[in-house]
């Protein structure tokens, strides 16, 4: 049986996982946007300001990278949305003020100060509600929703692809 602290840490890690997925997706989107702009404006200037065109293979490598990033981004978005709905469903099982604080903090990315202003509570009360909310969240059963199903489906397809390559 897990101790109270282990359950608490696992619950916080599970809640923060949503924000990490969103940040990773945003980073991929920014990288994709930067690569697309390089594709649109392929020429560059050297040190003397003379315009030079890039090598022909550069464009092909850039297109391959963009396609690979788009695949990565689409799967990441699907997983993060599935994970988000699972986490939101689990958060909604927690009682009222606690679930609201958890949603504002982990899903919406608000600070404790902003949550306190929005909910008309003092800062310390919001921190207390957060602690109790995480404790209640950790006592709920583990996530077994769409995210888990998508993850298992993705693992199976990857295994099938590897078998077909060999």
C-alpha positions as CSV (number, residue, x, y, z in Angstrom):
1,X,0.0,0.0,0.0
2,X,1.3,3.4,-0.9
3,X,1.9,6.0,1.7
4,X,0.0,9.3,1.9
5,X,3.0,11.3,0.5
6,X,3.4,8.9,-2.4
7,X,-0.2,9.2,-3.4
8,X,-0.1,13.0,-3.1
9,X,3.0,13.2,-5.3
10,X,1.5,10.9,-7.9
11,X,-1.7,13.0,-7.9
12,X,0.3,16.2,-8.5
13,X,2.4,14.5,-11.2
14,X,-0.8,13.3,-12.9
15,X,-2.3,16.8,-12.8
16,X,0.8,18.5,-14.1
17,X,1.0,16.0,-16.9
18,X,-1.8,17.9,-18.7
19,X,0.1,21.2,-18.6
20,X,3.3,19.5,-19.9
21,X,1.4,18.0,-22.8
22,X,0.0,21.4,-23.7
23,X,3.4,23.1,-23.5
24,X,4.9,20.4,-25.6
25,X,2.2,20.8,-28.3
26,X,2.7,24.6,-28.2
27,X,6.5,24.1,-28.7
28,X,5.9,21.8,-31.7
29,X,3.5,24.3,-33.2
30,X,6.0,27.1,-32.9
31,X,8.8,25.0,-34.4
32,X,6.4,24.0,-37.3
33,X,5.5,27.7,-37.9
34,X,9.2,28.6,-38.0
35,X,10.0,25.8,-40.5
36,X,7.1,26.7,-42.7
37,X,8.4,30.3,-42.8
38,X,11.8,29.0,-44.0
39,X,10.0,27.1,-46.7
40,X,8.1,30.2,-47.9
41,X,11.3,32.4,-47.9
42,X,14.0,30.0,-49.0
43,X,16.7,32.5,-49.9
44,X,19.0,34.1,-47.4
45,X,21.7,36.7,-47.4
46,X,25.4,36.1,-46.8
47,X,27.7,38.4,-44.7
48,X,28.0,40.9,-47.5
49,X,24.2,41.2,-48.0
50,X,24.2,39.3,-51.3
51,X,21.2,37.1,-51.8
52,X,22.0,33.4,-52.2
53,X,19.7,30.5,-52.8
54,X,20.0,27.5,-50.6
55,X,20.9,24.1,-51.9
56,X,18.2,22.0,-53.6
57,X,18.4,19.2,-51.0
58,X,17.7,21.7,-48.2
59,X,14.1,22.2,-49.3
60,X,13.5,18.5,-49.5
61,X,14.9,18.0,-45.9
62,X,12.8,20.8,-44.7
63,X,9.7,19.3,-46.2
64,X,10.5,16.0,-44.6
65,X,11.0,17.6,-41.2
66,X,7.7,19.5,-41.5
67,X,5.8,16.3,-42.4
68,X,7.4,14.5,-39.5
69,X,6.5,17.4,-37.1
70,X,2.9,17.5,-38.3
71,X,2.5,13.8,-37.6
72,X,4.1,14.3,-34.2
73,X,1.9,17.3,-33.5
74,X,-1.4,15.7,-34.5
75,X,-0.8,12.6,-32.3
76,X,0.3,14.8,-29.5
77,X,-2.8,16.9,-29.7
78,X,-5.0,13.9,-29.7
79,X,-3.3,12.4,-26.7
80,X,-3.2,15.7,-24.8
81,X,-6.9,16.3,-25.4
82,X,-7.8,12.7,-24.4
83,X,-5.6,13.1,-21.3
84,X,-7.3,16.5,-20.5
85,X,-10.8,15.1,-20.7
86,X,-9.8,12.2,-18.4
87,X,-8.2,14.5,-15.9
88,X,-11.2,16.9,-16.1
89,X,-13.6,14.1,-15.5
90,X,-11.6,13.0,-12.5
91,X,-11.3,16.6,-11.2
92,X,-15.1,17.0,-11.5
93,X,-15.5,14.0,-9.2
94,X,-14.0,16.1,-6.4
95,X,-16.2,18.3,-4.3
96,X,-17.0,21.9,-5.4
97,X,-14.5,24.4,-4.2
98,X,-11.6,22.0,-4.5
99,X,-12.4,20.9,-8.0
100,X,-12.7,24.6,-9.0
101,X,-9.2,25.4,-7.6
102,X,-7.7,22.3,-9.2
103,X,-9.2,23.2,-12.6
104,X,-8.1,26.8,-12.4
105,X,-4.6,25.9,-11.3
106,X,-3.8,22.8,-13.5
107,X,-6.0,23.1,-16.5
108,X,-6.3,26.9,-17.0
109,X,-2.8,27.6,-15.7
110,X,-3.8,30.3,-13.3
111,X,-1.7,31.3,-10.2
112,X,-2.9,31.1,-6.7
113,X,-3.2,34.9,-6.6
114,X,-5.4,35.0,-9.7
115,X,-7.6,32.1,-8.3
116,X,-8.0,34.0,-5.0
117,X,-9.2,37.1,-6.8
118,X,-11.5,35.1,-9.1
119,X,-13.1,33.1,-6.3
120,X,-13.1,35.9,-3.7
121,X,-10.9,33.9,-1.3
122,X,-7.7,34.9,0.4
123,X,-4.4,33.5,-0.8
124,X,-3.9,31.1,2.1
125,X,-7.4,29.7,1.7
126,X,-6.7,29.0,-1.9
127,X,-3.5,27.1,-1.0
128,X,-5.4,25.1,1.6
129,X,-8.2,24.3,-0.9
130,X,-5.5,23.2,-3.3
131,X,-3.8,20.9,-0.8
132,X,-7.1,19.3,0.3
133,X,-8.2,19.1,-3.4
134,X,-5.1,17.2,-4.3
135,X,-5.5,14.9,-1.3
136,X,-9.1,14.2,-2.4
137,X,-8.0,13.7,-6.0
138,X,-5.4,11.2,-5.0
139,X,-8.0,9.1,-3.2
140,X,-10.1,8.7,-6.4
141,X,-9.5,5.6,-8.6
142,X,-6.9,5.7,-11.3
143,X,-7.6,7.1,-14.8
144,X,-9.1,4.6,-17.1
145,X,-10.6,6.6,-19.8
146,X,-10.0,7.6,-23.5
147,X,-6.3,8.4,-22.9
148,X,-5.5,4.9,-21.8
149,X,-7.4,3.4,-24.7
150,X,-5.7,5.7,-27.2
151,X,-2.3,4.9,-25.7
152,X,-2.9,1.2,-25.9
153,X,-4.1,1.6,-29.5
154,X,-1.1,3.6,-30.5
155,X,1.3,1.0,-28.9
156,X,-0.4,-1.8,-30.9
157,X,-0.2,0.1,-34.2
158,X,3.5,0.9,-33.6
159,X,4.2,-2.8,-32.9
160,X,2.3,-3.8,-36.1
161,X,4.3,-1.2,-38.1
162,X,7.6,-2.6,-36.7
163,X,6.5,-6.2,-37.6
164,X,5.6,-5.2,-41.1
165,X,9.0,-3.5,-41.6
166,X,10.8,-6.6,-40.5
